[in-house]
Amino acid sequence: MITCNIRILMAKHKIDDIQELINRSGLSRNAINRLYKGTNAEIEATSLKTLITLCKVFNCKLSDLLEYTPDSPEE
């Protein structure tokens, strides 16, 4: 499972809404919404370029933006 911490990073950087993040990053609303509201599949489909752009905006590492937790093995 992949967890996106975009909401946490937005709060830390005092970015109040998605429109402000769009203005700062130059990314499309759809690209940001995939991470903000997205399902695991949508997050996985996000381009590396989009993720790097967000890391630059937040001045963070990729591991700060996304967290991967392996699925528990089925017994």
N, C-alpha and C positions, 0 to 999 in steps of 0.2 A: 504494500500500500504506500502511496506517495501522499504526503501532506504538504500543502503549500502554506507558508507563513506570511503571505503577502499582507494580510490584515494586520498582523502584529508589526510588521516593518512599516506599514503606512502609519500606524499609531505612533511608533517611536520617532518617525520623521515628521510628525504633525501634518501628514497629508490627509485632509478631511474627507475627500471623496474621490471616486474613480476619475472624474473629469480633471481634477488637479494632477493625478498621476499620469493621465493621458498627455496633458500639457507638458509635464516635466520630462516624460520619456519619449514622446513622439510615437508611441505605439497606438494601435487601433483599440477601440473599445472592445471588440471581439477578442483580441489577444489577451487583454487584461481580464475580461470576464471569464475566459477559460480557466484562469488561475484563481480568480476571486471566488467564483461560484461553481467551478467545474467539478466534474466527476473525476475519478481516478484516470479513466481513459482519456478525458480531455486534457488533463494535466500532462499525461504521458505524450500526447500529441503536440505539445507546445514546442516550438522550435528553440534550438539552443541560442540563436540570435536574440530572441525575445527574452530568454532567461538572463543572458549576459547584459542586455540593455537594462533590465531591472536591477541587476546586481550593481551596475554603475550608478543608477539613480539612488539606490539605498546604501551605496558604498559598503557592500557586504560580499561574503563568499557565497557561492552557489549552495553550499551546505546550510547557510543561514536562511536561504529562500525556500529550499525544498528539503524534506526529510523522507528517507526511504525506510520503511519498516517491512521486513520480510513477512509474508503470510505464514501463519503457523501451519506446520505440516498436518495434513489430515491423517487421522488415526484409523 
